[in-house]
Every structure is written in structure tokens, then in C-alpha cells.
Amino acid sequence: MDDIGFISDAIGWFGAACFLFAYIIATKVPGTSDKLYFHILNIVGAVCFAINAKYHGAVPLFYLNVIWVGLGLYAMYRIKKSAI
């Protein structure tokens, strides 16, 4: 594996850890979906997965994660807007 491939895989694993941590929090803490940290974890995870998917040529996974980022950003916008 080349250096870029190793870095891409490391980024992908970090993204997987973010998704897993967000899911664990969501199952343990009531009302998590209204918290910014939950959406930040999901956005970071999706960005990392998108980078990894792009490197490996996994086009559907890449676009799924781009959409996931958009959903996370929209959720954060709604949370911020309701706090005003």
C-alpha cells in the first residue's frame, strides 16, 4: 500500500470511529439528536468516509456521505436557528 492509501484508510477508520461514537451516544443519552456535538461527530465521520470512498473509487458511498454531510449541516442550522 502506498502512503496516500494508508492515509486514506486511516482517515476512513477515524470516520468509522466518529460514526460509532455518535451511535453509542445516541443510544445512551436521551435527546442526543438535538445536540451539536452529535451532528459534528456525524459530519466529521461522513467527511472522512467521503475522502476514503473517493480514494477507493466507491462512487455511491462517496455521494451518500456528501448527502450525509448536508443533512448534518441542515440539522445544525435548525438547532442554531431554534436557539435564537
Contacts in CASP RR format, 6 or more apart in sequence:
PFRMAT RR
TARGET T0000
AUTHOR 0000-0000-0000
METHOD contacts of the structure
MODEL  1
MDDIGFISDAIGWFGAACFLFAYIIATKVPGTSDKLYFHILNIVGAVCFA
INAKYHGAVPLFYLNVIWVGLGLYAMYRIKKSAI
1 9 0 8 1.000
4 55 0 8 1.000
5 55 0 8 1.000
8 51 0 8 1.000
8 52 0 8 1.000
8 55 0 8 1.000
8 56 0 8 1.000
9 52 0 8 1.000
11 48 0 8 1.000
11 51 0 8 1.000
11 52 0 8 1.000
12 48 0 8 1.000
12 49 0 8 1.000
12 51 0 8 1.000
12 52 0 8 1.000
14 45 0 8 1.000
14 48 0 8 1.000
15 44 0 8 1.000
15 45 0 8 1.000
15 46 0 8 1.000
15 47 0 8 1.000
15 48 0 8 1.000
15 49 0 8 1.000
15 52 0 8 1.000
16 45 0 8 1.000
16 48 0 8 1.000
16 49 0 8 1.000
18 41 0 8 1.000
18 42 0 8 1.000
18 44 0 8 1.000
18 45 0 8 1.000
18 48 0 8 1.000
19 41 0 8 1.000
19 42 0 8 1.000
19 45 0 8 1.000
19 46 0 8 1.000
19 49 0 8 1.000
21 41 0 8 1.000
22 38 0 8 1.000
22 41 0 8 1.000
22 42 0 8 1.000
22 45 0 8 1.000
25 32 0 8 1.000
25 37 0 8 1.000
25 38 0 8 1.000
25 41 0 8 1.000
26 32 0 8 1.000
26 33 0 8 1.000
26 38 0 8 1.000
29 35 0 8 1.000
32 38 0 8 1.000
33 75 0 8 1.000
34 79 0 8 1.000
35 79 0 8 1.000
36 76 0 8 1.000
36 79 0 8 1.000
36 80 0 8 1.000
39 72 0 8 1.000
39 73 0 8 1.000
39 75 0 8 1.000
39 76 0 8 1.000
39 79 0 8 1.000
40 76 0 8 1.000
42 68 0 8 1.000
42 72 0 8 1.000
43 68 0 8 1.000
43 69 0 8 1.000
43 70 0 8 1.000
43 72 0 8 1.000
43 73 0 8 1.000
43 76 0 8 1.000
45 65 0 8 1.000
46 65 0 8 1.000
46 66 0 8 1.000
46 68 0 8 1.000
46 69 0 8 1.000
46 72 0 8 1.000
47 65 0 8 1.000
47 69 0 8 1.000
49 61 0 8 1.000
49 65 0 8 1.000
49 68 0 8 1.000
50 61 0 8 1.000
50 62 0 8 1.000
50 65 0 8 1.000
50 66 0 8 1.000
50 69 0 8 1.000
52 58 0 8 1.000
53 59 0 8 1.000
53 61 0 8 1.000
53 62 0 8 1.000
53 65 0 8 1.000
54 62 0 8 1.000
END
